[in-house]
Amino acid sequence: MSTPREPGAPGTDPGASAGSGPAVPPGAPSEETPWRRLDPRTLLVHCGWMAAPLGSLALTALATGGRIDTEAWITLAALSASFAVLTTLGMIRWARTEFRITVPRHSEGAGGASPTFDVRSGLLTRRLRSVPLHRIRTVDLTATPVHRVLGVTVLRAGTAGSGDGSSELSLEALAVPEAERLRTELLAYADAEAIANDPVVARINWRWLRYAPLTFWVIGGVFVAAGGAYRALDGIGIEAWKLGFVQRAFTEFGAGALWLTIPAALVAILALGSVGAVILYVENWWSYCLEWTDSRTLRVRRGLLTTRAVTIERARLRGVVLREPLLLRAGGGALVRAVAGGLGNREENRKRSGLQPPAPRAEALRVAGGTLRAPFPGSAAPAALTPHPRVALRRRRVRGLLFVVLPGTAVLAGLGAAFTPVLLHCAWIYALVTTALSLWLARDAYRNLGHGLDGPYLVARSGTFSRDTVALQRDAIAAWTFSTSPFTRRAGLVTLTAAVAAGDDGYRIPDLPAAYAPGFATTAAPGILDEFLVHPGPAPVPGQRSR
């Protein structure tokens, strides 16, 4: 059941408006408001896309000793044609893109229109988008290595209601000084009151590099890179398994003692993954700085090859998430993400919401508190939050046994009965190991469950592979969703989801008692569930027949 707030409240943001006539600066007619163009070096950025097919040709020639078959030539020709079309479209888009900032003759408070940011673009159909400056929530400057070589950057302005990216304005590309000036202009209507405390919340500390290997990329990154290389070679007609050095490596691996070669391969994967994780950490978080540029604007700057500067208006900051993946938590680390509106769709939000790299947990708590301008709620031990009923532990144990232990054991036992008794021994070993592991993970997941209210914040903690603690502003909750299944209904539990127009759009509190959840939701965000609640009437008068 999802119960949204009533629409139409004052201040509801309709997003970007289009098609309005240009406003005029003080003392000047509207015709004199100049349009500005993108930097001409944008054309070189689009032409740089041709490097991909040329690089593929060079790689093919290197791998085959200069022998390129007809299939590879056809593939390269198709790639070249595709990139040529994209480059041409990019050039046309540059020629037809203009922007300006218009300031009306009268202020908004005097009854006139508000200042706007206008972007005119389009290939076949011309489009004019006009966004009031006071609705711009974030301004992001992003520069890839190609942009940095050319001295340009991409500017993205996020507006209220642009959670899906539909209301985001993007300009590619601007000269870096011009982009900085434009960002200052767009954010000029934010409160510029000086901050009494140090505006810098955090800077990079290279001792945090020790946490880089404690992430997914230490193992998964190796396979992702290998899969990417395989697809690239396959796309240009090269079968990786037929390359000489690959065949020799597999032959030598199979000829050796597996009790030595398998651990050696795992050590090599861990070593390569650790090196790759450190490189990604440095590239992503080089020159990292989290600071309040003024009392209402938070900015994150980071990046070595691809630089990124993301600004978040305090009015759109709905909370923070303290994220502790399993390996990182084992090493005493954590990272922090913002729950904010105007950061784009889910993928863009994942890239732009990071407030801190993997770091010591104490430092992550300090950064989370500095972001909220108050101590981070729920920063104490997990037991400080309200625990969940014991039946939630039983559900996690049963799920682990049913979906992990039982299927693998049955498959190994069936193969052992059909082919070789060795697999029967593998079956009971697998059952013992996975049963112990599943029970331990279930216990850990149950201990991590917790929820509560801390002043203006709703606090919820859950997860084992990634223990996430979210502190969410209670007045930002727009709706509640109650989710059940036949198994949770039998256990008397319900999953409560708080819907917000920011971050992941919804934050779950799993396995709450079904009779307790409505009361907790009403206390956390009053007014949303009132029409759905049934309150007990007055006690009947003794001797009076009830209807």
Secondary structure, DSSP 8 states (H G I E B T S, - for coil): -EEE--S--TT-----EES------TTS-GGGS--EE--TTHHHHHHGGGHHHHHHHHHHHHHTTT---HHHHHHHHHHHHHHHHHHHHHHHHHHT-EEEEE--SS-GGGTS---EEEEEE-SSS-EEEEEEGGGEEEEEEEE-HHHHHHTEEEEEEEETT-TTSTT-EEEEEEEHHHHHHHHHHHTTTS-----SS-SEEEE--GGGGGGTTSSGGGTHHHHHHHHHHHHHHHHTT--GGGSHHHHHHHHHHHHS-HHHHHHHHHHHHHHHHHHHHHHHHHHHHTT-EEEEEETTEEEEEE-SSSEEEEEEEGGGEEEEEEEEEHHHHHTTEEEEEEEESSS-SHHHHHHH-EEEEEEEHHHHHHHHHHHHTS--TT-S-GGGSB---THHHHHHHHHHIIIIIHHHHHHHHHHHHHT-THHHHHHHHHHHHHHHHHHHHHHHHHHH-EEEEETTEEEEEE-SSEEEEEEEEGGG--EEEEE--HHHHHHTEEEEEEE-SSTTSEEEEEEEETTTHHHHHHHHSTTSSGGG---------TT----
